Amino acid sequence: MTTATATNKQRYDSVFTSALELQPQDLTENLLYNSVKSWDSVGHMSMIAALETEFDIMMDTEDIIDFSSYYKGFEILAKYGVQIDFA
């Protein structure tokens, strides 16, 4: 979904839904690592790789391990200059 008109949140959500085979309504505060079948260790690394590609970043190992929820990702990506706005 990389387009000039897509917001960072739309891009972030697109990676989550695609990499973890989820629906947009699944992207809530209840979405945690291992809370859905697809977000296991393999799904996690697939999602991380897709986020790194989408936002042209390289996350530190510590951040990959700490990426434990949908919302925690906003905080982690901000460390790499990727701001996720809810507007």
ZIBELQUI-V825675 format. One record per residue. N is the residue number from 1. SS is DSSP state (@ for helix, = for strand, . for the rest). Layout:
N,SS / N,SS
//
This chain:
1,. / 2,. / 3,. / 4,. / 5,. / 6,. / 7,. / 8,@ / 9,@ / 10,@ / 11,@ / 12,@ / 13,@ / 14,@ / 15,@ / 16,@ / 17,@ / 18,@ / 19,@ / 20,. / 21,. / 22,. / 23,. / 24,@ / 25,@ / 26,@ / 27,. / 28,. / 29,. / 30,. / 31,. / 32,= / 33,. / 34,. / 35,. / 36,. / 37,. / 38,. / 39,. / 40,. / 41,@ / 42,@ / 43,@ / 44,@ / 45,@ / 46,@ / 47,@ / 48,@ / 49,@ / 50,@ / 51,@ / 52,@ / 53,@ / 54,@ / 55,@ / 56,. / 57,. / 58,. / 59,. / 60,. / 61,@ / 62,@ / 63,@ / 64,@ / 65,@ / 66,@ / 67,. / 68,. / 69,= / 70,. / 71,. / 72,@ / 73,@ / 74,@ / 75,@ / 76,@ / 77,@ / 78,@ / 79,. / 80,. / 81,. / 82,. / 83,. / 84,. / 85,. / 86,. / 87,.
//
